[in-house]
Amino acid sequence: MPLQTPRAAAPSPVLATAAAAPDAAAAYFAARLAFHTDVADVHTARAAGATDVVVVDSRSTGAWDQGHVPGAVHLPAARIPQDAGELLDPAVPVVVYCWGPGCDGATRAALAPARLGHRVKEMLGGIEYWIREGYEVETRQGRERRPADPLTAPVADPLTASLGAGGCGC
């Protein structure tokens, strides 16, 4: 039986394109956080009474009436160029959201105030993840809260009825 030369293992699909150098990765992730926030951070800030950002719902009136982040400003994306000057203070950063992660509406809506000189972040997950994480929404009929989706929000330990400090830990 002939000796076989060991073959080098094929790279995994994960590393088919090499991982970035640590300094490039740090710069990328820092920049990404400058452009995005998530629903948990927005909820935490609002629950603490933070007034350092204004939250803008960029969806249609019908969608707004179905449910929106309490205290958000309704400014449909198509109206931002005309109405932002009246509704948004250029000194206050804007957090924009739309339906959810399958929608570029928030990205388009974030572009408009940025072009007008506002600092802007996009709320990842949109109203879909706001609702799926069990946060209260304001509707035409009043406020409501749906149960959290256990696939997107931490579930309380049945023995302690606690999520523990920090919820999901991120």
C-alpha positions in Angstrom: 0.0 0.0 0.0 1.6 3.3 -1.0 2.0 6.1 1.5 -0.5 8.8 1.1 0.5 12.4 1.5 -1.9 14.2 3.9 -4.0 16.7 2.1 -4.5 20.2 3.5 -8.1 20.6 4.8 -10.2 22.8 2.5 -11.0 26.2 4.1 -14.5 26.3 5.5 -17.1 28.4 3.7 -16.8 30.9 6.6 -13.2 31.6 5.6 -13.5 31.4 1.9 -13.0 35.2 2.2 -10.4 35.8 4.9 -11.5 37.5 8.1 -10.5 41.1 8.3 -7.5 42.2 10.2 -8.3 43.2 13.8 -7.8 47.0 13.2 -10.0 46.9 10.1 -12.7 44.9 11.9 -12.6 47.4 14.8 -13.0 50.3 12.5 -15.9 48.6 10.6 -17.8 47.6 13.7 -17.4 51.1 15.3 -18.6 52.7 12.1 -21.6 50.3 11.9 -22.6 51.2 15.5 -22.5 54.9 14.5 -25.2 54.2 11.9 -27.4 51.7 13.7 -29.1 51.0 17.0 -31.5 48.3 18.0 -34.9 48.2 19.5 -33.7 47.1 22.9 -31.4 50.1 23.2 -34.2 52.5 22.0 -36.6 50.9 24.4 -34.1 51.2 27.3 -33.4 54.8 26.5 -37.1 55.7 26.3 -38.0 53.8 29.5 -35.3 55.8 31.3 -36.7 59.1 30.0 -33.9 59.9 27.6 -34.5 62.9 25.4 -31.2 62.9 23.6 -32.8 61.4 20.4 -36.0 61.8 18.5 -37.6 58.5 17.2 -39.2 58.8 13.7 -41.6 56.3 12.3 -41.3 56.6 8.5 -44.3 54.4 7.6 -47.7 55.3 6.1 -50.5 56.7 8.2 -52.3 53.3 8.0 -49.3 51.5 9.4 -48.8 54.2 12.0 -52.4 53.8 13.2 -51.8 50.0 13.6 -49.1 50.6 16.1 -46.0 52.7 16.6 -43.3 53.3 19.2 -44.9 55.5 21.9 -43.7 59.0 21.7 -42.4 58.6 18.1 -42.8 61.3 15.5 -44.8 60.2 12.5 -42.9 61.4 9.4 -43.5 59.2 6.3 -40.3 58.9 4.3 -41.7 60.7 1.3 -42.5 63.7 3.5 -39.1 64.1 5.2 -37.6 66.5 2.7 -40.6 68.8 3.0 -41.5 68.4 6.7 -38.2 67.7 8.5 -37.4 71.3 9.0 -40.7 71.8 10.8 -40.7 68.6 12.9 -37.0 67.8 13.6 -34.4 69.8 15.5 -31.1 69.6 13.7 -29.3 69.6 17.1 -31.1 66.3 18.2 -30.0 63.0 16.6 -32.8 61.1 14.8 -33.5 57.4 15.1 -35.6 56.2 12.1 -37.5 53.0 11.8 -39.9 51.3 9.3 -41.5 47.9 9.2 -38.6 45.5 9.8 -35.4 43.9 8.7 -36.8 42.9 5.3 -37.5 46.5 4.4 -35.2 49.3 3.2 -37.7 51.9 4.1 -35.8 53.0 7.2 -32.6 53.2 5.3 -34.3 55.5 2.7 -35.9 57.5 5.4 -32.6 57.9 7.2 -30.9 59.2 4.1 -33.3 62.1 3.8 -32.6 63.9 7.1 -28.9 63.0 6.8 -28.9 65.0 3.5 -30.6 67.8 5.4 -27.8 68.0 8.0 -29.2 65.8 10.8 -27.3 63.1 12.6 -29.2 59.8 12.0 -29.3 56.2 13.1 -31.5 53.4 11.8 -33.3 51.3 14.3 -32.6 47.7 13.2 -35.6 45.4 13.3 -38.1 48.2 12.9 -41.5 48.0 14.4 -41.6 44.3 13.8 -38.9 43.6 16.3 -40.2 46.2 18.7 -43.4 44.3 18.8 -41.8 40.8 18.7 -39.7 41.8 21.8 -42.9 42.5 23.7 -42.6 46.3 23.9 -45.7 48.4 24.1 -47.1 50.2 21.0 -49.4 53.0 20.6 -52.3 52.5 18.3 -55.3 54.5 17.1 -57.3 52.7 19.9 -54.7 53.3 22.6 -51.7 51.4 24.0 -51.2 47.7 23.7 -48.5 45.1 24.3 -48.3 41.7 22.7 -46.5 38.7 24.2 -42.8 38.6 23.4 -41.7 36.1 20.7 -39.4 33.7 22.5 -37.3 33.4 19.3 -36.4 37.1 19.5 -36.6 38.0 23.2 -35.2 36.3 26.3 -37.7 34.2 28.1 -38.0 34.3 31.9 -36.6 31.3 33.8 -39.7 29.5 35.0 -38.0 28.7 38.3 -37.0 32.2 39.1 -39.4 34.2 36.8 -36.3 36.3 36.0 -34.4 37.2 32.8 -31.3 37.9 34.9 -29.3 41.0 34.7 -29.0 42.3 31.1 -31.7 40.2 29.4 -30.0 38.5 26.5 -26.6 39.7 27.6 -25.7 41.7 24.5 
